[in-house]
Amino acid sequence: MSVEKEKYFINQLNSLAVIDPVECPNNCGRAYKGLRRKHSLKRHLLYECGKPPQFQCIVCLKRFTNKKINSKRLFTFPLKYLCPRNCGRSYNHRATMNRHLKYECGVPPRFKCNICGKMFAQKVNLNTHIMSVHCKIPTTSQFSNQRLLARINEFVQNDPAYCPRNCGRSYKGKWRKTNLRNHLVYECGLPCMFKLKISERLEMAALFDPAICPNQCGRQYKGKRRKSNLKVHLKYECGVPRQFRCDCCHRTFVHKAHLKGHMGLVHELMTKMLKEISKQDPVDCPNQCGRKYSGKYRKTVLTNHLRYECGKAPTFQYDMVYSEGMEFCPNMCGRSYRGRYRTKNIKRHLRYECGVQPKFQCDICLKRFTHNSDRKKHMFLLFLELRHKWLSQLNKLSINDPAICPNMCGRKYKGLRRKCHLKRHLIDECGVPKKFQCHLCLKRFAQNDTLKSHLVIVHKQIPLHRSRFYNDESTEYYLNLEKIGNREFRK
């Protein structure tokens, strides 16, 4: 089966799965789509539908319906201050945990909004609620600094915010207080504290000293280049006829840039038509040498052909420019070499390249190469292509020919390593007692990898490799995560 047929088959299965979903038989409203809809429904009936969460976190005692979420939470759960009342909250600092116990955990909200009557657990949340929802400043009982509150009320009542020194400046918008403060600190009644650059000074001066047209046409220019712009205006625009004309439609323009844009936008189709006509009407050589030329510059190319090529000896000679440390090929092929190994490179060139047929041939496709290294690279790339095709064919065959357990336990394996997996299954799993045992809870496992993950997730211990120099049984070969956390807290 080709790759396109496999994709078409999978797309058809997906479309059928969307049309035919699997619904929960307990009428809880859940439905599943896709190729794994039956598997998802089975997991839903076992762990979710009408059943309490079965998996509990060891650290925060929170329950989950999925075991994978619990295992991920153990690895990502940072070592914090946990609430002693087992509400599930954790904090980085002891002060925040004490505030949680005082105002939040099992305590009704104390702070009430005077406008809408909504209750809050902390005073900060009440203040932000009043300023963001009701757009008002809290009362003086909720703020410790009364002077600051009076100043803020004065600025908010005046919208826009005027300068208190009566200089005439006023500010509006969201940042009016910040702008007014900067004005009072840096501008109002104070000398200039920051020096401007020369370019900024020129721009400031140009705003108050524009360049006006002497012909009194009403045009004026500002900025650093105002004099240059006025000069261009007097040369091409003011009382002067248009100097640039289009050769196709005879339209006139003031500037040359406008003419170029007109030629590119309007007459682009015309240039394409001229190219097509020149291809259909080529120019042949009058000496009947067989050469013909097409395109826009076909006449110019034909004159150069008659002057230098047709029936004439070559007039230009290649002059070898010798420099220090350079050697040329003695057969006058034009190749030159430099560097420390130039003599060796010339010998290799004369032996394998200059006037010699390629000596090295590929064993697979019979292609010839001048150097053996090129042949090796070619064969390596060709081998990779053949290997990729071979592996894809093996994958297709392994899907139709799985490795089934001979003990009839129902297990079967697919893929390129299906025989290896079947061998491991027969040695460690199928009808064999579990070999690996946990030294803490005495639970047994079929494989060593599952034992290691059990130690990390359940007992929070990381197994270490045994050293060949220390074989004493009293030595601990496990790293306890709880001890590490206690050390960090002590620090």
C-alpha positions in Angstrom: 0.0 0.0 0.0 1.5 3.4 -1.0 1.7 6.4 1.3 -1.1 8.2 -0.5 -3.4 5.3 -0.1 -2.6 5.1 3.6 -3.3 8.8 4.1 -6.6 8.5 2.2 -7.6 5.5 4.3 -6.8 7.3 7.6 -8.8 10.4 6.4 -11.8 8.2 5.6 -11.6 6.7 9.1 -11.4 10.1 10.7 -14.4 11.4 8.8 -16.5 8.3 9.7 -15.4 8.7 13.4 -16.7 12.3 13.4 -20.1 11.2 11.9 -20.4 8.2 14.3 -19.3 9.3 17.8 -19.4 7.0 20.9 -21.8 8.3 23.6 -21.7 7.3 27.3 -24.3 4.7 28.1 -25.0 6.3 31.5 -26.5 9.4 29.7 -24.0 11.8 31.3 -23.7 13.8 28.1 -20.1 12.9 27.2 -19.3 11.8 23.6 -16.0 10.9 22.0 -14.8 11.1 18.4 -11.7 10.0 16.5 -9.9 6.7 16.0 -9.5 6.1 19.8 -13.0 6.9 20.8 -13.7 3.5 22.3 -10.5 3.6 24.4 -11.5 7.1 25.7 -15.0 5.9 26.5 -13.6 2.9 28.4 -11.3 5.2 30.5 -14.3 7.5 31.1 -16.4 4.6 32.5 -13.6 3.3 34.7 -12.4 6.5 36.3 -14.8 9.4 35.7 -18.5 8.7 35.1 -20.2 8.8 38.5 -17.1 7.9 40.5 -15.0 10.0 42.8 -11.4 10.8 41.9 -9.3 7.8 42.7 -5.7 9.1 42.5 -4.4 11.3 45.3 -1.3 13.6 45.4 1.1 12.7 48.2 2.2 16.3 48.7 -1.0 18.4 48.7 -3.6 15.5 49.1 -5.5 16.7 46.0 -7.4 14.0 44.1 -7.4 13.5 40.4 -9.3 11.3 37.9 -6.3 10.6 35.8 -3.1 9.0 37.0 -0.9 10.9 34.5 -1.9 14.3 35.9 -0.9 13.1 39.4 2.5 11.9 38.3 3.2 15.1 36.4 2.2 17.2 39.4 4.7 15.4 41.6 7.6 16.3 39.3 6.4 19.9 38.7 5.3 20.6 42.3 7.7 23.0 44.0 8.7 22.7 47.6 6.6 25.5 49.3 4.8 26.3 52.5 1.6 24.2 52.5 -1.5 25.2 54.4 -1.8 23.1 57.6 -5.6 23.0 57.3 -5.2 20.9 54.1 -7.1 23.3 51.8 -4.6 22.7 49.0 -3.0 26.2 48.9 0.8 26.6 49.0 3.0 29.7 49.3 6.6 30.6 48.8 6.9 32.7 52.1 5.7 32.1 55.6 4.2 35.6 55.9 1.8 35.0 53.0 0.8 31.7 54.5 0.0 33.4 57.8 -2.0 36.1 56.0 -3.9 33.3 54.3 -4.7 31.6 57.7 -5.8 34.9 59.2 -8.1 36.3 56.4 -8.9 33.5 54.0 -8.8 29.9 55.1 -12.1 29.0 56.8 -12.8 32.7 57.6 -15.7 34.7 56.0 -14.8 37.9 54.0 -14.4 40.9 56.3 -14.1 43.9 54.0 -17.3 45.2 52.3 -17.7 47.6 49.4 -19.8 50.6 50.5 -21.2 51.1 46.9 -22.2 47.6 45.7 -22.0 45.6 48.9 -19.6 43.0 47.6 -17.4 41.3 50.2 -13.6 40.7 49.9 -11.1 38.7 52.0 -8.3 41.3 51.8 -8.2 45.1 51.9 -6.1 45.3 48.8 -8.7 43.6 46.7 -11.4 46.0 47.9 -9.3 49.0 47.0 -8.6 47.7 43.5 -12.3 46.9 43.1 -13.3 50.5 44.0 -10.8 52.1 41.6 -11.2 49.7 38.6 -15.0 49.0 38.8 -16.5 52.2 40.3 -13.8 54.6 39.1 -13.5 56.3 42.5 -10.8 56.9 45.1 -11.3 54.9 48.4 -12.1 56.8 51.5 -9.5 58.2 54.0 -10.1 55.3 56.4 -8.7 52.9 53.9 -5.6 54.9 53.1 -2.9 55.8 55.6 -1.5 58.8 53.9 -4.2 61.5 54.0 -2.0 64.2 52.4 -1.4 62.1 49.3 -5.2 61.3 49.1 -6.0 65.1 49.2 -3.5 65.8 46.4 -5.0 63.0 44.3 -8.5 64.2 44.8 -7.6 67.7 43.7 -6.0 66.4 40.5 -8.8 64.0 39.7 -11.5 66.7 40.2 -9.8 68.9 37.7 -10.1 67.1 34.3 -8.0 68.2 32.5 -5.2 68.7 35.1 -4.0 72.3 35.1 -0.6 73.5 36.4 -1.0 74.9 40.0 1.5 77.7 39.2 -0.9 79.2 36.6 1.5 78.9 33.7 -1.4 78.0 31.4 -0.4 74.3 30.7 -3.0 71.6 31.1 -2.9 67.8 30.5 -5.6 65.3 29.6 -5.9 61.6 29.4 -4.9 58.6 31.5 -1.4 59.9 32.2 -2.3 63.5 33.1 -0.9 63.1 36.6 2.4 61.8 35.4 2.7 64.5 32.7 1.8 67.2 35.2 4.4 65.9 37.7 7.1 65.9 35.0 6.1 69.5 34.0 6.5 70.7 37.6 9.8 69.0 38.1 11.6 69.8 34.8 9.7 72.6 33.0 7.6 75.1 34.9 9.8 78.1 35.9 13.0 76.2 35.5 15.9 76.6 33.0 16.6 74.0 30.3 18.3 71.1 31.9 19.0 68.9 28.8 21.2 70.0 25.8 19.8 69.3 22.3 21.9 67.9 19.5 22.8 69.9 16.5 20.3 68.1 14.3 17.5 68.7 16.8 18.4 72.4 17.1 18.2 72.7 13.2 14.8 71.1 13.2 13.6 73.4 15.9 14.9 76.4 14.1 13.4 75.2 10.8 9.9 75.1 12.3 10.1 78.9 13.1 12.1 79.8 9.9 10.5 78.1 6.8 11.8 78.6 3.3 9.1 80.5 1.2 9.0 80.6 -2.6 10.2 84.0 -3.9 7.7 83.8 -6.8 4.8 84.0 -4.3 3.2 80.8 -5.5 2.3 80.0 -1.9 4.7 77.0 -1.4 6.9 76.9 1.7 9.2 74.2 3.0 10.3 73.2 6.6 12.9 70.9 8.0 16.6 70.6 7.6 16.5 70.2 3.8 14.1 73.1 3.2 16.6 75.1 1.1 17.3 72.1 -1.1 13.6 71.4 -1.6 13.0 75.0 -2.5 15.8 74.9 -5.1 14.2 71.8 -6.8 10.9 73.5 -6.7 12.2 76.6 -8.6 14.1 74.4 -11.1 11.3 71.9 -12.1 8.0 73.1 -10.8 7.4 76.9 -10.3 6.5 78.5 -13.6 8.5 76.0 -15.7 6.9 73.6 -18.3 7.2 69.9 -17.7 10.5 68.6 -18.9 10.1 64.7 -18.9 8.0 63.1 -21.7 7.0 59.5 -22.1 8.0 58.0 -25.5 5.0 55.7 -25.7 2.0 57.9 -24.8 3.7 61.3 -25.0 2.6 62.2 -21.5 4.7 64.8 -19.7 5.8 64.7 -16.0 7.4 67.2 -13.6 10.1 64.8 -12.1 12.0 61.9 -13.6 10.9 59.6 -10.8 7.3 60.1 -11.8 8.2 59.1 -15.4 9.9 55.9 -14.3 6.9 54.9 -12.1 4.6 55.6 -15.1 6.7 53.4 -17.4 6.7 50.6 -14.9 3.0 50.6 -14.1 1.3 51.6 -17.4 3.7 50.3 -20.1 4.8 47.1 -18.5 2.4 45.1 -20.7 3.8 46.9 -23.8 7.4 45.8 -22.9 6.3 42.2 -22.6 4.6 42.4 -26.0 7.8 43.8 -27.5 9.8 40.9 -26.0 7.3 38.3 -27.5 7.5 40.0 -30.9 11.3 40.0 -30.8 11.3 36.2 -30.0 9.0 35.6 -33.0 11.2 37.8 -35.3 14.8 36.8 -34.7 17.8 38.2 -36.6 19.9 35.7 -38.6 23.6 36.1 -39.5 24.0 37.2 -43.1 27.1 35.0 -43.5 24.8 31.9 -43.1 26.9 30.6 -40.2 23.7 29.4 -38.4 23.7 31.9 -35.6 20.5 33.8 -34.8 19.6 36.2 -32.0 16.4 37.2 -30.4 15.4 39.7 -27.7 15.5 43.4 -27.2 19.2 43.8 -28.0 19.3 41.3 -30.9 20.7 43.9 -33.4 23.5 45.0 -31.1 24.5 41.3 -30.4 24.5 40.6 -34.2 26.9 43.5 -34.8 29.3 42.2 -32.1 29.1 38.7 -33.7 30.0 40.1 -37.1 32.8 42.2 -35.8 34.6 39.7 -33.5 33.3 36.1 -34.2 32.0 35.2 -37.6 34.9 33.9 -39.8 37.6 35.7 -37.8 40.4 34.4 -35.6 40.3 35.1 -31.8 41.6 38.6 -31.2 41.8 38.5 -27.4 44.5 36.4 -25.7 44.4 35.2 -22.1 47.4 36.6 -20.2 48.4 34.7 -17.2 49.1 37.1 -14.3 51.7 35.4 -12.2 51.9 36.3 -8.6 54.0 35.1 -5.7 53.1 31.6 -4.5 50.9 30.8 -7.6 51.4 28.0 -10.1 49.5 27.4 -13.4 48.7 24.2 -15.2 51.4 23.5 -17.9 48.7 22.3 -20.4 47.4 25.9 -20.4 43.9 24.9 -19.2 43.6 28.0 -17.0 43.7 26.3 -13.6 45.9 27.8 -11.0 46.8 26.8 -7.4 48.1 28.6 -4.4 49.2 27.7 -0.9 51.5 25.3 0.7 50.4 22.2 -1.3 50.2 23.8 -4.7 52.7 21.4 -6.4 50.8 18.4 -5.0 47.5 19.8 -6.2 48.9 20.4 -9.7 50.1 16.8 -9.9 46.7 15.5 -8.8 45.1 17.8 -11.4 47.3 16.5 -14.2 46.8 12.9 -13.1 43.0 12.8 -12.7 41.4 15.9 -14.3 43.3 17.7 -17.1 42.4 16.0 -20.4 41.7 12.6 -18.6 38.4 10.7 -18.5 36.9 10.0 -15.1 38.5 6.9 -13.6 36.2 6.1 -10.6 32.9 4.4 -11.2 30.0 3.8 -8.9 29.1 0.2 -8.3 25.4 0.8 -8.2 24.5 3.3 -10.9 27.7 3.1 -13.0 28.2 6.8 -12.8 31.9 8.0 -13.2 33.8 10.5 -11.1 37.2 12.2 -11.3 38.0 11.7 -7.7 37.4 8.7 -5.3 36.2 11.0 -2.6 33.3 12.2 -4.8 32.4 8.6 -5.6 32.3 7.7 -1.9 30.0 10.6 -1.1 27.7 9.7 -3.9 27.6 6.0 -2.8 26.9 7.1 0.8 23.9 9.3 -0.2 22.6 6.6 -2.5 22.9 4.1 0.4 20.9 6.4 2.7 18.1 6.7 0.1 18.0 2.9 -0.4 18.0 2.4 3.4 15.1 4.8 3.9 13.1 2.9 1.2 14.0 -0.4 2.8 12.9 0.7 6.3 9.6 2.0 5.0 8.9 -1.3 3.3 9.8 -3.2 6.5 7.4 -0.9 8.5 4.6 -1.7 6.1 5.3 -5.4 6.3 5.5 -5.4 10.1 2.0 -3.9 10.4 0.6 -6.8 8.5 2.9 -9.4 10.2 2.9 -8.7 14.0 4.9 -10.8 16.5 2.3 -12.7 18.6 3.1 -14.3 22.0 3.2 -18.1 21.6 1.8 -18.6 25.1 -1.6 -17.2 23.9 -1.7 -14.4 26.5 -3.0 -11.9 23.9 0.0 -9.7 23.6 1.4 -8.8 20.2 4.0 -6.4 19.0 4.5 -4.3 15.8 7.4 -2.4 14.3 11.0 -3.1 13.4 11.9 -4.2 17.0 8.9 -6.5 17.5 11.0 -9.6 17.9 13.1 -7.9 20.6 10.0 -6.8 22.5 8.5 -10.2 22.3 11.7 -11.7 23.6 11.7 -9.3 26.6 8.1 -10.1 27.2 8.8 -13.9 27.3 11.8 -13.5 29.7 10.4 -11.0 32.2 6.6 -10.9 31.9 4.7 -13.9 30.4 4.1 -16.5 33.1 7.2 -15.5 35.0 7.1 -14.2 38.6 8.0 -10.5 39.0 11.8 -10.2 39.6 12.2 -6.6 40.9 11.0 -5.7 44.4 10.7 -2.3 46.2 12.8 -2.3 49.4 10.3 0.1 51.1 6.8 -1.3 50.4 7.8 -4.7 49.1 5.8 -4.3 45.9 7.0 -6.3 42.9 7.5 -5.2 39.3 8.2 -7.0 36.1 10.8 -4.5 34.8 13.4 -2.4 36.4 12.2 0.8 34.8 8.8 0.6 36.4 10.5 0.1 39.8 12.6 3.2 39.3 9.5 5.3 38.4 7.7 3.8 41.4 10.5 4.9 43.8 10.5 8.5 42.4 6.7 9.0 42.3 5.5 7.2 45.4 8.5 7.2 47.8 10.2 10.4 46.4 13.6 8.7 46.1 16.0 8.8 43.2 17.9 5.5 42.7 21.7 6.0 42.2 24.1 3.7 40.3 26.2 1.4 42.5 29.9 2.0 42.4 32.3 -0.9 41.7 34.6 0.4 44.4 32.0 0.6 47.3 30.0 -2.7 47.6 29.1 -2.3 51.2 25.4 -3.1 51.9 25.2 -0.4 54.5 25.8 2.4 51.9 22.7 4.3 50.8 22.2 4.2 47.1 19.0 6.3 47.1 18.7 10.1 47.1 15.7 11.3 49.3 13.9 14.3 47.9 12.3 15.2 51.3 15.7 15.7 52.9 16.7 18.0 50.0 13.6 20.1 50.5 14.2 20.4 54.3 17.8 21.6 53.7 16.5 24.3 51.3 13.9 25.5 53.9 16.6 25.7 56.6 18.8 27.9 54.4 
